Amino acid sequence: MFTSRRQLIRATAATLAFSGFSRFASAQDGLVETDSYRNEAPGYGPLKRDPAGIFDLPEGFSYTVVSKAGDPMSDGLITPSKMDGMGCFALDNDRVALVRNHEIKPTDTEITAYGPGRALSGKMAADRIYDRGDDGLPFGGGTTTMVYDLRKRTLERSHLSLTGTSTNCAGGITPWGSWLSCEETTQNAGQDAGKDHGWVFEVPSRGKGVADPNPIKAMGRFRHEAAAVDPRTSVVYMTEDMGDGFGLFYRYLPNDRTKLLAGGKLQALCLPEGADGDPRNWEAAYWKPGDSRPVHWVDMDGVDNPYEDLRYRGHTKGAAWFARGEGIYYGQGEIYFACTSGGPGRGGQVMRYVPSPHEGQAGEVDQPGRLQLFAQPLDIKVMEMCDNIAVSPWGQLVVCEDKIGGINFLRAITPQGKIYTMGRNAAIDGGDVGANSELAGICFSPDGATMFVNIYWPGKTLAITGPWASFKA
């Protein structure tokens, strides 16, 4: 299987520019439809019901439950709930480290790593806890790290790796082997918090304990969703998830290419029309799938954002609004990011940014980067409410859905612009809040044989394997 899979990777990676994405909204050839989803390409075939009621996959695929909320961890703490963004890092030929966010808010007191009543918080050294509430107990947001054996398909160990933060939504991997964990909140010190929140924190993937909780303040304080690092330049691109759909798209130009804490410049993206350019396509059609525009960037000041007006100040300077910027991923010289409520029906958009050959340098004025409306689903059976994303090792964009009150699917988009369904949260009955929770944390093992995904609530991490080379366009 590995030989044929690698052939597939080589064959499809050459077309990773996704030039066919302009056909996204209208592709009908090869259409496959069921009662609940519609495929524009056969992909891996129809989904089969999981008798365990966890995750539906096509014929020949299977999953292993790597970790679930409530499991004891190797450090004596408890696996937290609300499993969100996640990154995968090679440790050796057989093992990977998975660094996983937990979007736990200060009010989520019973689902943290410290157990009921946070009774285990005394196990944690005080200097490893970023912040505490007015009750003196640590905030429960942060990350956990798992070491998983790909060959044995077993969890080797797990531990808490960042603590005392809040609402850690998604993030991104760095080329030097760390995870950027993003706080999706702007809770201020004094609001049942000892410190300001809304920062990015760096977590080493090979660490065996809890990381130093040092916020990278130059990267800005806002409702961070996710981050992607261009390995060629170390420029960090960041999304802002504002529920009202009025967020910016940022980049961070670091002073030191491998030390983000050494400071840098925060900027926001502008379209040619300045503040009048509206890529969301809400009230009027600014553009259609496949269209692109040259961009420029404006410097942001007051990035510690004490009055929570950073986005408004950026828009006044000409920065464009984006509708709930969420997942972001670097792939083959391009950056893709999801806007969960963009588009005329507010069903979601995917953007594609191609950096300038002189990104962040004076020469980019003459050769600017370009932003493309990469995908804009019009049929909710094809895809709706895109969130976490990743580019697979064989050149397809894999998309997690985040719908409230609906069935959440794992979708994929081919280089030819066709969308098909790869998986489905099988918990569709029961009536509990979050019974069919969002999917998140999509990432792949370095060899491409294992796909990892999180079921956000109550919390499960799955490792999925199968006949990847059997894909049908």
PEVEN-V975887 format. One record per residue. N is the residue number from 0. RES is the residue in three letters. SS is DSSP state (A for helix, B for strand, O for the rest). Layout:
BEGIN
n,res,ss
N,RES,SS
N,RES,SS
END
This chain:
BEGIN
n,res,ss
0,MET,O
1,PHE,A
2,THR,A
3,SER,A
4,ARG,A
5,ARG,A
6,GLN,A
7,LEU,A
8,ILE,A
9,ARG,A
10,ALA,A
11,THR,A
12,ALA,A
13,ALA,O
14,THR,O
15,LEU,O
16,ALA,O
17,PHE,O
18,SER,A
19,GLY,A
20,PHE,A
21,SER,A
22,ARG,A
23,PHE,O
24,ALA,O
25,SER,O
26,ALA,O
27,GLN,O
28,ASP,O
29,GLY,O
30,LEU,O
31,VAL,B
32,GLU,B
33,THR,O
34,ASP,O
35,SER,O
36,TYR,O
37,ARG,B
38,ASN,B
39,GLU,O
40,ALA,O
41,PRO,O
42,GLY,B
43,TYR,O
44,GLY,O
45,PRO,O
46,LEU,B
47,LYS,B
48,ARG,O
49,ASP,O
50,PRO,O
51,ALA,O
52,GLY,O
53,ILE,O
54,PHE,B
55,ASP,B
56,LEU,B
57,PRO,B
58,GLU,O
59,GLY,O
60,PHE,O
61,SER,B
62,TYR,B
63,THR,B
64,VAL,B
65,VAL,B
66,SER,B
67,LYS,B
68,ALA,O
69,GLY,O
70,ASP,O
71,PRO,B
72,MET,O
73,SER,O
74,ASP,O
75,GLY,O
76,LEU,O
77,ILE,B
78,THR,O
79,PRO,O
80,SER,O
81,LYS,O
82,MET,B
83,ASP,B
84,GLY,B
85,MET,B
86,GLY,B
87,CYS,B
88,PHE,B
89,ALA,B
90,LEU,O
91,ASP,O
92,ASN,O
93,ASP,O
94,ARG,B
95,VAL,B
96,ALA,B
97,LEU,B
98,VAL,B
99,ARG,B
100,ASN,B
101,HIS,B
102,GLU,O
103,ILE,O
104,LYS,O
105,PRO,O
106,THR,O
107,ASP,O
108,THR,O
109,GLU,O
110,ILE,O
111,THR,O
112,ALA,O
113,TYR,O
114,GLY,O
115,PRO,A
116,GLY,A
117,ARG,A
118,ALA,O
119,LEU,O
120,SER,A
121,GLY,A
122,LYS,A
123,MET,O
124,ALA,O
125,ALA,A
126,ASP,A
127,ARG,A
128,ILE,B
129,TYR,O
130,ASP,O
131,ARG,B
132,GLY,O
133,ASP,O
134,ASP,O
135,GLY,O
136,LEU,O
137,PRO,B
138,PHE,O
139,GLY,O
140,GLY,B
141,GLY,B
142,THR,B
143,THR,B
144,THR,B
145,MET,B
146,VAL,B
147,TYR,B
148,ASP,B
149,LEU,O
150,ARG,O
151,LYS,O
152,ARG,O
153,THR,B
154,LEU,B
155,GLU,B
156,ARG,B
157,SER,B
158,HIS,B
159,LEU,B
160,SER,B
161,LEU,B
162,THR,B
163,GLY,B
164,THR,B
165,SER,O
166,THR,O
167,ASN,B
168,CYS,B
169,ALA,B
170,GLY,B
171,GLY,B
172,ILE,B
173,THR,O
174,PRO,O
175,TRP,O
176,GLY,O
177,SER,B
178,TRP,B
179,LEU,B
180,SER,B
181,CYS,B
182,GLU,B
183,GLU,B
184,THR,O
185,THR,O
186,GLN,O
187,ASN,O
188,ALA,O
189,GLY,O
190,GLN,O
191,ASP,O
192,ALA,O
193,GLY,O
194,LYS,O
195,ASP,O
196,HIS,O
197,GLY,O
198,TRP,O
199,VAL,B
200,PHE,B
201,GLU,B
202,VAL,B
203,PRO,B
204,SER,O
205,ARG,O
206,GLY,O
207,LYS,O
208,GLY,O
209,VAL,O
210,ALA,O
211,ASP,O
212,PRO,O
213,ASN,O
214,PRO,B
215,ILE,O
216,LYS,A
217,ALA,A
218,MET,A
219,GLY,O
220,ARG,O
221,PHE,O
222,ARG,B
223,HIS,B
224,GLU,B
225,ALA,B
226,ALA,B
227,ALA,B
228,VAL,B
229,ASP,O
230,PRO,O
231,ARG,O
232,THR,O
233,SER,O
234,VAL,O
235,VAL,B
236,TYR,B
237,MET,B
238,THR,B
239,GLU,B
240,ASP,O
241,MET,O
242,GLY,O
243,ASP,O
244,GLY,O
245,PHE,O
246,GLY,B
247,LEU,O
248,PHE,B
249,TYR,B
250,ARG,B
251,TYR,B
252,LEU,B
253,PRO,B
254,ASN,O
255,ASP,O
256,ARG,O
257,THR,O
258,LYS,O
259,LEU,A
260,LEU,A
261,ALA,A
262,GLY,O
263,GLY,B
264,LYS,B
265,LEU,B
266,GLN,B
267,ALA,B
268,LEU,B
269,CYS,B
270,LEU,B
271,PRO,O
272,GLU,O
273,GLY,A
274,ALA,A
275,ASP,A
276,GLY,O
277,ASP,O
278,PRO,O
279,ARG,O
280,ASN,O
281,TRP,O
282,GLU,O
283,ALA,O
284,ALA,O
285,TYR,O
286,TRP,O
287,LYS,O
288,PRO,O
289,GLY,O
290,ASP,O
291,SER,B
292,ARG,B
293,PRO,B
294,VAL,B
295,HIS,B
296,TRP,B
297,VAL,B
298,ASP,B
299,MET,O
300,ASP,O
301,GLY,O
302,VAL,O
303,ASP,O
304,ASN,O
305,PRO,O
306,TYR,O
307,GLU,O
308,ASP,O
309,LEU,A
310,ARG,A
311,TYR,A
312,ARG,A
313,GLY,A
314,HIS,A
315,THR,A
316,LYS,O
317,GLY,O
318,ALA,B
319,ALA,O
320,TRP,O
321,PHE,B
322,ALA,O
323,ARG,O
324,GLY,B
325,GLU,B
326,GLY,B
327,ILE,B
328,TYR,B
329,TYR,B
330,GLY,B
331,GLN,O
332,GLY,O
333,GLU,B
334,ILE,B
335,TYR,B
336,PHE,B
337,ALA,B
338,CYS,B
339,THR,O
340,SER,O
341,GLY,O
342,GLY,O
343,PRO,O
344,GLY,O
345,ARG,O
346,GLY,O
347,GLY,O
348,GLN,B
349,VAL,B
350,MET,B
351,ARG,B
352,TYR,B
353,VAL,B
354,PRO,O
355,SER,O
356,PRO,O
357,HIS,O
358,GLU,O
359,GLY,O
360,GLN,O
361,ALA,A
362,GLY,A
363,GLU,A
364,VAL,A
365,ASP,O
366,GLN,O
367,PRO,O
368,GLY,O
369,ARG,B
370,LEU,B
371,GLN,B
372,LEU,B
373,PHE,B
374,ALA,B
375,GLN,O
376,PRO,O
377,LEU,O
378,ASP,O
379,ILE,O
380,LYS,O
381,VAL,O
382,MET,O
383,GLU,O
384,MET,O
385,CYS,B
386,ASP,B
387,ASN,B
388,ILE,B
389,ALA,B
390,VAL,B
391,SER,O
392,PRO,O
393,TRP,O
394,GLY,O
395,GLN,O
396,LEU,B
397,VAL,B
398,VAL,B
399,CYS,B
400,GLU,B
401,ASP,O
402,LYS,O
403,ILE,O
404,GLY,O
405,GLY,O
406,ILE,O
407,ASN,O
408,PHE,B
409,LEU,B
410,ARG,B
411,ALA,B
412,ILE,B
413,THR,O
414,PRO,O
415,GLN,O
416,GLY,O
417,LYS,O
418,ILE,B
419,TYR,B
420,THR,B
421,MET,B
422,GLY,B
423,ARG,B
424,ASN,B
425,ALA,O
426,ALA,O
427,ILE,O
428,ASP,O
429,GLY,O
430,GLY,O
431,ASP,O
432,VAL,O
433,GLY,O
434,ALA,O
435,ASN,O
436,SER,O
437,GLU,O
438,LEU,B
439,ALA,B
440,GLY,B
441,ILE,B
442,CYS,B
443,PHE,B
444,SER,O
445,PRO,O
446,ASP,O
447,GLY,O
448,ALA,O
449,THR,O
450,MET,B
451,PHE,B
452,VAL,B
453,ASN,B
454,ILE,B
455,TYR,O
456,TRP,O
457,PRO,O
458,GLY,O
459,LYS,B
460,THR,B
461,LEU,B
462,ALA,B
463,ILE,B
464,THR,B
465,GLY,O
466,PRO,O
467,TRP,A
468,ALA,A
469,SER,A
470,PHE,O
471,LYS,B
472,ALA,O
END
